């Protein structure tokens, strides 16, 4: 995942890519007593993107940000949502019930070497932004109304040239 190879833009089953990441993380999430809730569109979610790089984004947002920011307990929940938005895009959000990032710091969290963690190096979200932007998309962070944060990014839906003239 750390290679500096070109982004391979191809038809990617986003739901399967997410399920593979959740399978990989299952034991770690269970050991943290963290519940992951998925709220995905019922229809297939085929996007145009680099599967491995998008899995890196999901892994970072779910584990390194949301899971690490969320204390153990009954309300320790990470929610991954996927919905269709205008312009042939899919919007993916990873929300947590963690301690949250102060609103005045949200714009800076994607900068290299900027961190709000005591033990962080500030590269995870910067790498996520680079990957998302290499897909011609955008990523942003918001404060949840109750507590925690949401990290949201967009992806282009795959359009089959044989179907769409």
N, C-alpha and C positions, 0 to 999 in steps of 0.2 A: 504493500500500500504506500510505502514511502518513496517509491520510484518516481523519477521525474520524466516519465514517458508521456507522450501525447494522450489527450483524452480521447477515448474510443466511443464515439457517439453511435449508438446502435439501439435497436428496439430492446427494451428492458422491462421485465415484469416487476413493477415496483412492489407489489404485495409480496411476491416471493423473495425479493431482495430483503425486505423488512423482516419477513418470517425467518430467514436465514440468520439475520443479525440477532433477533430475539432468541433463537435456538442457541446460538453461540454464547449469549449472555445469561441464559436461564439460571445456571447455578449461582452465579455471582449476584444476580438480582434476588434470588431466593434467600441467599445468605444475608442479604441486607433487609429482608422482610419488605421488599418493595414490590408493589403490585403494578403491572403494566397493563393499561387498558388501551385497546386499539379501536378506533372509530373510523373505519375505512368505507369508501364507496362500495356498494354491492357489485357493481360491474367491474370487469377487469381494468387494471390501471397500467396500461402500457405507456411508458415514457421514452423519450429519446435521451439516452445518457450512457455514461460509463458505470456499469453495475458496481464494480469494485470501489470506485471513488465515491459513489453515492452511499454505499454501505459504510465507508469510512465516516462520512458525514453523520449518518444515522447512529453509528456506534459512539461517536464522539458526543453527539447531542443527548443520547439516551444515558450512556454510562458516565462519561467524564464530566458532564455538566449536570443533568437532572438527577441522576442517582446519587452523585457525590454531594449535591446540594440539599438532598431530601433526608431528614432524620428518620430513623427507624420508627415504626409505629403503625397504628391502625390507619392513619391518614397518609401514609407514605405511598403516593400514587404518581406515576408518570403516564401521561396520556399521549398517544400518537394518533393524530387525525390526518385524514387525507380527503380533500374535496376538490371538485372541479370548479374552476373559476373562469371568467371570460378570457378570450384570446387564445383558446386552446391550451390552457395551462392547468396544472394540478398544483394545489397549495398543500404543503405538508407542514404540520406543526407538532412540536414536541414540548409539552407543558409539564410542569412539575408543581409539587406542593411544598417546595423547599424554602430556604431562608430568604431567597430573592436577592436581586441585585438592585442597589439604590438607583432610582430612575435617572439621576444625573450621570450615572456611569454607563448606561445602556449603549450609548453611541460609541463608546471607546472599547467595548469588550471584543470587538472584531479586529482591533489593532494588534500587530505583532508585539509580543512581550508585555502586553497589558493584561493583568490578572486581578481578580477580586478574591482569589483563593490564597490562603497563607502558604500553601505548598505548591502552587501552580507556577508554570513558566510562561503562560500567556501565548501559547502557540496553537492550541486546539481550535478555538473559534476562528482564528486567523486562517488556518488551513481550511476549515469548513467554508469560509467566505471565498477563498481562492478557488476551491472546487466548484462551488455553486456558480460563481461568476464565469468559470471556464465553460459552464453549461449554458451561458447566456441568460442566467437567471439572477435572482437577488435573494438575500437573506437578511433578516432583521430580528430584533429582540424586543419584547414588551413585558411590562409588569402585569401580572394577573391581578384581578380585583381582590380576590381573597388573600392569596399569598403565592409566592413563587414567581416563576417566569415562564414565558413561552418563546421558543425560538422557531421561527417560521421561514420557510423558503419555498420558492416556486420552481417548477420544472415544466418543460414543454411536453405535451402529450405526443405520442408517436402517431403519425398520420401515414397510413398505408397508401403509397402512391397508386397502387392498383385499384383502390377503392375511392380515394379522393382525387378527382381530376385536377 
